[in-house]
Amino acid sequence: MSKIIRTSKPSVLPWYAAALVFVVLCAVLPVYQLWALLVSLGGACAAFGAAKKICPPRVVEHEVPFHTGVDDVDAMLTGMQKQLDTLHALNEALPDPNLSAAMTRMEKAGRSIVETVEASPAKAKQVRRFANYYLPDAVNVLQQYAKLARQGVKGENAASIRAEVEHNAASIATAFENQLDALYAAESMDLSADLTVLQNMLKGQGL
């Protein structure tokens, strides 16, 4: 998903050239007289223009995770991607097959949401709460679960927590999938309306 962004940075050398010419002319001309001051300024401008032609802007390339043209959307998508990467790493480390299957569903839906918003940044407002609360909270719960599993914590409370996470993982995955489905609600309504119009046109033509 990363993008290569090219930015143009103007060279500072034309400014140095202009300053140098201005200082030299000021040193040899009586700049306390108007004509000499104007000549010095004109020489500095000429030096600036000449140096700018010789020293074109420098193109700098840098890689960014997302480039939708909207800074806060890019930041949101970057945060979501980091959370999903964490989710993927947790899934790789946890052995429970049912929990792993639910986590795979979460990651798949989450990445699809990221791709959808990247393609249509206007949809970002529909997933703000998901990005800021639901996804981080789900990842945090799974991190705590992984911590308990890794440390081999025993006891009734730990067992209860693990059982609750395992029981609710599928429901969390379904919520992620519902969030993805909601992004396409408008398109589904438009498609349904288009199909209705098409059906009426065909009926009107006796087809």
C-alpha positions in Angstrom: 0.0 0.0 0.0 3.0 2.3 0.4 3.4 5.1 -2.0 6.5 6.9 -3.4 5.9 10.6 -3.1 8.1 13.0 -5.1 8.5 16.6 -3.8 10.4 19.4 -5.4 12.8 21.4 -3.2 14.2 24.6 -4.7 17.9 25.1 -4.4 19.2 27.7 -2.0 22.2 28.6 -4.2 20.3 31.3 -6.2 19.7 33.2 -2.9 23.4 32.9 -2.0 24.4 34.2 -5.4 22.0 37.1 -5.2 23.3 38.0 -1.7 26.9 37.7 -2.8 26.4 40.0 -5.8 24.4 42.5 -3.8 27.2 42.7 -1.1 29.9 43.1 -3.8 28.0 45.8 -5.6 27.3 47.6 -2.3 31.0 47.5 -1.6 32.1 49.1 -4.9 29.1 51.5 -5.5 27.9 54.5 -3.5 24.7 52.8 -2.4 23.8 55.9 -0.4 22.7 57.2 -3.8 19.5 55.9 -5.3 20.9 54.9 -8.6 23.6 52.8 -7.0 21.2 51.1 -4.7 18.9 50.3 -7.7 21.9 48.9 -9.6 22.8 46.7 -6.7 19.3 45.4 -6.4 19.1 44.8 -10.1 22.4 42.9 -10.1 21.2 40.8 -7.2 18.0 39.9 -9.1 19.9 39.1 -12.3 22.2 36.9 -10.3 19.3 35.1 -8.7 17.6 34.5 -12.1 20.8 33.2 -13.7 21.6 30.9 -10.7 18.0 29.6 -10.7 18.4 28.4 -14.3 21.7 26.7 -13.5 20.5 25.2 -10.2 17.0 23.6 -10.9 14.9 22.4 -8.0 15.9 19.1 -6.4 13.4 16.2 -6.6 13.2 14.2 -3.3 11.5 10.9 -3.1 10.2 9.4 0.1 7.9 6.5 0.9 4.7 6.9 2.8 2.2 4.2 3.8 -0.8 6.1 2.3 -1.3 9.1 0.2 -5.0 9.9 -0.2 -4.5 13.7 -0.3 -6.1 14.1 3.1 -3.6 14.1 5.9 -5.9 13.0 8.7 -7.2 10.1 6.6 -3.6 9.0 5.9 -2.9 9.2 9.6 -6.0 7.1 10.4 -5.2 4.5 7.8 -1.6 4.3 9.0 -2.8 3.7 12.6 -5.2 1.0 11.4 -2.5 -0.7 9.4 -0.3 -0.9 12.5 -3.1 -2.3 14.6 -3.8 -5.0 11.9 -0.1 -5.8 11.7 -0.2 -6.4 15.5 -3.3 -8.5 15.1 -1.6 -10.6 12.4 1.5 -11.2 14.7 -0.8 -12.2 17.6 -2.6 -14.6 15.4 0.7 -16.2 14.3 1.6 -16.7 18.0 -1.7 -18.1 19.3 -2.3 -21.8 18.8 -6.1 -22.0 19.4 -7.7 -22.9 16.0 -11.1 -21.4 16.6 -9.6 -18.1 17.9 -7.1 -18.0 15.1 -10.0 -18.4 12.5 -11.8 -15.5 14.1 -8.7 -13.3 14.1 -8.1 -14.1 10.5 -11.6 -12.9 9.7 -11.0 -9.7 11.7 -7.7 -9.0 9.9 -9.3 -9.7 6.4 -12.2 -7.4 7.1 -9.9 -4.7 8.6 -7.6 -4.7 5.6 -10.5 -4.5 3.3 -11.8 -1.5 5.2 -8.4 0.1 4.8 -8.3 -0.5 1.1 -11.8 0.8 0.6 -11.2 4.0 2.5 -7.8 4.5 0.7 -9.7 4.2 -2.6 -12.6 6.5 -1.4 -11.3 8.8 1.3 -14.8 10.3 1.7 -15.8 7.1 3.4 -13.3 7.8 6.2 -16.0 9.4 8.4 -17.9 6.1 8.4 -15.0 4.2 10.1 -13.7 6.8 12.5 -15.2 5.1 15.6 -14.1 1.7 14.3 -10.5 3.0 13.7 -10.3 4.9 17.0 -12.1 2.5 19.4 -13.3 -0.8 18.1 -10.1 -2.0 16.4 -7.7 -0.8 19.1 -9.9 -2.3 21.8 -10.1 -5.6 20.1 -6.4 -5.8 19.6 -5.8 -4.8 23.2 -8.1 -7.6 24.5 -6.2 -10.1 22.3 -2.9 -8.8 23.5 -4.0 -9.4 27.1 -5.2 -12.9 26.2 -1.8 -13.6 24.5 0.0 -12.3 27.6 -1.9 -14.7 29.9 -1.3 -17.6 27.5 2.4 -16.8 27.2 2.9 -16.5 30.9 0.9 -19.7 31.6 -1.2 -18.0 34.2 -3.5 -20.5 36.0 -6.5 -20.0 38.2 -10.2 -19.4 37.9 -10.0 -15.7 36.9 -7.4 -16.3 34.1 -9.4 -19.2 32.8 -12.6 -17.2 32.8 -10.9 -14.4 30.9 -9.5 -16.8 28.3 -12.9 -18.5 27.9 -14.7 -15.2 27.4 -12.2 -14.0 24.8 -12.5 -17.2 22.9 -16.3 -17.2 23.1 -16.6 -13.6 21.9 -13.9 -13.6 19.2 -16.3 -14.8 16.5 -18.8 -12.0 17.4 -16.0 -9.4 17.2 -15.1 -10.8 13.7 -18.7 -10.5 12.6 -18.8 -6.9 13.8 -15.7 -6.1 11.7 -17.4 -7.7 8.7 -20.5 -5.7 9.3 -18.5 -2.5 9.4 -17.0 -3.4 6.0 -20.5 -4.2 4.7 -21.8 -0.8 5.9 -19.3 0.9 3.7 -21.0 -0.5 0.6 -24.6 0.3 1.8 -24.9 3.4 -0.5 -23.5 1.5 -3.5 -25.9 -1.4 -2.9 -28.9 1.0 -2.8 -27.8 2.7 -6.0 -27.3 -0.7 -7.7 -30.7 -1.8 -6.6 -32.3 1.4 -7.9 -30.5 1.0 -11.2 -31.7 -2.6 -11.5 -35.3 -1.5 -10.8 -35.1 1.2 -13.5 -33.7 -1.3 -16.0 -36.4 -3.9 -15.2 -39.1 -1.2 -15.7 -37.6 -0.2 -19.0 -37.4 -3.8 -20.2 -41.1 -4.4 -19.2 -42.0 -1.2 -21.0 -40.5 -2.5 -24.2 -42.2 -5.8 -23.8 -38.9 -7.6 -23.3 
